[in-house]
Amino acid sequence: MKRLSIIAAGLLIGAATLQFSGTASSQDGWITLMDSTKMGDWTEVGKANWAMKDGVLTVDKLDGKDISYLVSKDSYKDFQIKAEFWADDDVNSGIFIRCKDRTKIDAKLCYEVNIFDKRPDPSYGTGAIVDVAKVDPMPKAGGKWNTYEVTAQGTHLVVVLNGQKTADVQDTRLSEGPFALQYGSGVLKWRKVQIKPM
């Protein structure tokens, strides 16, 4: 009887291990940095009124003249990012990747995956990588929920907005660094941000 109990306990532990492994593997290595339950742990560069409201990270006002960024605590080399965001028509935002300096974020020190429907030069507007990969025609992100998928693998950079590839380029300038969420103007909401190191 004792032996049967030990076997049964072993089977239960094995089943539990399999179940846990299945749950872990279903994430396929994705790390959730921000979702409807948490803002996540970021370093803020420049000040804005970032706040969790109704399950989304919302920002609509700068505190001063400088653009605001939420910078990841970790640095990444090769990775995929999935980010869900809502932008109004006046938003100036973006995802800055492989930043050289985590205290100074701009398109010269990072790759800027743009969210800027009203950019004066639309070739580097929403869907483009500023000064690296133009977009034509420029898609519109304003007034709806959108999903960005950004892949950086070696020198190969790919941007997909709402299932449509908007940039696909080779560039050797930057190889590693943190990434940042930008706020410059308008009303912006982030619903989920995930990264998968490769």
C-alpha positions as a Python dict, from the first residue, in 0.01 Angstrom:
ca = {
    (1, 'M'): (0, 0, 0),
    (2, 'K'): (285, 232, 93),
    (3, 'R'): (454, 154, -238),
    (4, 'L'): (137, 238, -431),
    (5, 'S'): (112, 572, -247),
    (6, 'I'): (472, 653, -343),
    (7, 'I'): (404, 563, -709),
    (8, 'A'): (84, 771, -708),
    (9, 'A'): (269, 1067, -555),
    (10, 'G'): (543, 1033, -817),
    (11, 'L'): (285, 1030, -1098),
    (12, 'L'): (116, 1341, -957),
    (13, 'I'): (448, 1525, -934),
    (14, 'G'): (531, 1419, -1291),
    (15, 'A'): (193, 1539, -1417),
    (16, 'A'): (232, 1868, -1233),
    (17, 'T'): (578, 1915, -1382),
    (18, 'L'): (446, 1848, -1732),
    (19, 'Q'): (159, 2089, -1677),
    (20, 'F'): (398, 2361, -1551),
    (21, 'S'): (635, 2305, -1842),
    (22, 'G'): (346, 2333, -2087),
    (23, 'T'): (243, 2666, -1940),
    (24, 'A'): (597, 2800, -1947),
    (25, 'S'): (664, 2682, -2302),
    (26, 'S'): (337, 2833, -2427),
    (27, 'Q'): (496, 3172, -2362),
    (28, 'D'): (780, 3077, -2601),
    (29, 'G'): (1033, 3291, -2415),
    (30, 'W'): (825, 3611, -2416),
    (31, 'I'): (882, 3841, -2117),
    (32, 'T'): (590, 4070, -2033),
    (33, 'L'): (725, 4406, -1922),
    (34, 'M'): (389, 4585, -1903),
    (35, 'D'): (25, 4473, -1924),
    (36, 'S'): (-319, 4556, -1783),
    (37, 'T'): (-210, 4457, -1431),
    (38, 'K'): (125, 4636, -1402),
    (39, 'M'): (309, 4937, -1537),
    (40, 'G'): (638, 4753, -1505),
    (41, 'D'): (981, 4871, -1394),
    (42, 'W'): (1122, 5147, -1616),
    (43, 'T'): (1363, 5437, -1582),
    (44, 'E'): (1197, 5766, -1676),
    (45, 'V'): (1401, 6014, -1881),
    (46, 'G'): (1218, 6347, -1911),
    (47, 'K'): (891, 6391, -1723),
    (48, 'A'): (532, 6323, -1827),
    (49, 'N'): (214, 6209, -1651),
    (50, 'W'): (256, 5833, -1717),
    (51, 'A'): (-13, 5649, -1514),
    (52, 'M'): (-210, 5325, -1513),
    (53, 'K'): (-576, 5402, -1591),
    (54, 'D'): (-841, 5137, -1655),
    (55, 'G'): (-579, 4871, -1724),
    (56, 'V'): (-369, 5071, -1970),
    (57, 'L'): (-59, 5288, -1931),
    (58, 'T'): (-177, 5636, -2033),
    (59, 'V'): (11, 5960, -2093),
    (60, 'D'): (-116, 6289, -2235),
    (61, 'K'): (96, 6570, -2091),
    (62, 'L'): (464, 6659, -2066),
    (63, 'D'): (598, 6809, -1744),
    (64, 'G'): (826, 7062, -1909),
    (65, 'K'): (956, 7098, -2265),
    (66, 'D'): (1163, 6780, -2288),
    (67, 'I'): (1015, 6467, -2447),
    (68, 'S'): (963, 6182, -2201),
    (69, 'Y'): (1078, 5821, -2226),
    (70, 'L'): (1033, 5503, -2027),
    (71, 'V'): (1362, 5313, -2064),
    (72, 'S'): (1396, 4938, -2003),
    (73, 'K'): (1616, 4832, -1712),
    (74, 'D'): (1790, 4565, -1923),
    (75, 'S'): (1986, 4586, -2246),
    (76, 'Y'): (1908, 4363, -2543),
    (77, 'K'): (2102, 4256, -2851),
    (78, 'D'): (1886, 4031, -3069),
    (79, 'F'): (1515, 4030, -2984),
    (80, 'Q'): (1154, 4066, -3085),
    (81, 'I'): (920, 4324, -2929),
    (82, 'K'): (541, 4304, -2937),
    (83, 'A'): (364, 4620, -2822),
    (84, 'E'): (-6, 4712, -2822),
    (85, 'F'): (-78, 5086, -2826),
    (86, 'W'): (-355, 5337, -2890),
    (87, 'A'): (-267, 5677, -3032),
    (88, 'D'): (-477, 5980, -3113),
    (89, 'D'): (-419, 6165, -3441),
    (90, 'D'): (-178, 6413, -3280),
    (91, 'V'): (56, 6161, -3115),
    (92, 'N'): (430, 6192, -3154),
    (93, 'S'): (572, 5871, -3008),
    (94, 'G'): (772, 5563, -3091),
    (95, 'I'): (976, 5269, -2971),
    (96, 'F'): (1350, 5339, -2952),
    (97, 'I'): (1568, 5026, -2967),
    (98, 'R'): (1937, 4941, -2911),
    (99, 'C'): (2003, 5275, -2743),
    (100, 'K'): (2371, 5364, -2687),
    (101, 'D'): (2303, 5581, -2382),
    (102, 'R'): (2012, 5507, -2148),
    (103, 'T'): (2013, 5866, -2019),
    (104, 'K'): (1995, 6034, -2360),
    (105, 'I'): (1740, 5893, -2602),
    (106, 'D'): (1720, 6016, -2962),
    (107, 'A'): (1726, 5886, -3319),
    (108, 'K'): (2102, 5937, -3347),
    (109, 'L'): (2178, 5714, -3046),
    (110, 'C'): (1896, 5459, -3098),
    (111, 'Y'): (1688, 5317, -3379),
    (112, 'E'): (1352, 5501, -3365),
    (113, 'V'): (1050, 5297, -3475),
    (114, 'N'): (812, 5587, -3526),
    (115, 'I'): (449, 5654, -3427),
    (116, 'F'): (386, 5996, -3581),
    (117, 'D'): (97, 6021, -3830),
    (118, 'K'): (143, 6398, -3872),
    (119, 'R'): (520, 6400, -3917),
    (120, 'P'): (608, 6678, -4166),
    (121, 'D'): (815, 6427, -4368),
    (122, 'P'): (583, 6123, -4381),
    (123, 'S'): (852, 5900, -4532),
    (124, 'Y'): (988, 5862, -4177),
    (125, 'G'): (648, 5874, -4006),
    (126, 'T'): (448, 5589, -3853),
    (127, 'G'): (595, 5249, -3949),
    (128, 'A'): (938, 5384, -4044),
    (129, 'I'): (1275, 5361, -3870),
    (130, 'V'): (1380, 5726, -3861),
    (131, 'D'): (1674, 5805, -4092),
    (132, 'V'): (1722, 5431, -4160),
    (133, 'A'): (1415, 5283, -4333),
    (134, 'K'): (1147, 5488, -4507),
    (135, 'V'): (783, 5383, -4525),
    (136, 'D'): (568, 5425, -4839),
    (137, 'P'): (278, 5461, -4811),
    (138, 'M'): (274, 5559, -4445),
    (139, 'P'): (5, 5373, -4247),
    (140, 'K'): (-211, 5561, -3995),
    (141, 'A'): (-216, 5461, -3628),
    (142, 'G'): (-441, 5739, -3496),
    (143, 'G'): (-775, 5668, -3330),
    (144, 'K'): (-740, 5291, -3284),
    (145, 'W'): (-554, 5011, -3111),
    (146, 'N'): (-244, 4895, -3297),
    (147, 'T'): (17, 4622, -3262),
    (148, 'Y'): (383, 4678, -3337),
    (149, 'E'): (615, 4379, -3389),
    (150, 'V'): (979, 4483, -3405),
    (151, 'T'): (1258, 4233, -3475),
    (152, 'A'): (1628, 4309, -3442),
    (153, 'Q'): (1856, 4018, -3533),
    (154, 'G'): (2216, 4106, -3609),
    (155, 'T'): (2208, 4383, -3868),
    (156, 'H'): (1857, 4291, -3984),
    (157, 'L'): (1571, 4513, -3859),
    (158, 'V'): (1205, 4443, -3939),
    (159, 'V'): (897, 4641, -3838),
    (160, 'V'): (541, 4509, -3871),
    (161, 'L'): (240, 4728, -3788),
    (162, 'N'): (-97, 4555, -3758),
    (163, 'G'): (26, 4260, -3963),
    (164, 'Q'): (172, 4477, -4243),
    (165, 'K'): (550, 4491, -4290),
    (166, 'T'): (648, 4858, -4299),
    (167, 'A'): (1028, 4837, -4275),
    (168, 'D'): (1284, 4570, -4360),
    (169, 'V'): (1644, 4688, -4363),
    (170, 'Q'): (2007, 4599, -4290),
    (171, 'D'): (2198, 4846, -4073),
    (172, 'T'): (2524, 4810, -3877),
    (173, 'R'): (2520, 5130, -3668),
    (174, 'L'): (2382, 4991, -3338),
    (175, 'S'): (2409, 4639, -3201),
    (176, 'E'): (2284, 4640, -2841),
    (177, 'G'): (2121, 4848, -2570),
    (178, 'P'): (1803, 4916, -2377),
    (179, 'F'): (1480, 5014, -2551),
    (180, 'A'): (1243, 5298, -2468),
    (181, 'L'): (880, 5403, -2508),
    (182, 'Q'): (853, 5766, -2614),
    (183, 'Y'): (597, 6035, -2540),
    (184, 'G'): (612, 6369, -2719),
    (185, 'S'): (254, 6487, -2770),
    (186, 'G'): (-111, 6383, -2802),
    (187, 'V'): (-289, 6108, -2611),
    (188, 'L'): (-106, 5774, -2595),
    (189, 'K'): (-195, 5442, -2431),
    (190, 'W'): (8, 5122, -2401),
    (191, 'R'): (-188, 4803, -2329),
    (192, 'K'): (89, 4542, -2344),
    (193, 'V'): (465, 4540, -2405),
    (194, 'Q'): (658, 4212, -2440),
    (195, 'I'): (1011, 4125, -2543),
    (196, 'K'): (1165, 3794, -2649),
    (197, 'P'): (1547, 3780, -2645),
    (198, 'M'): (1688, 3563, -2924),
}
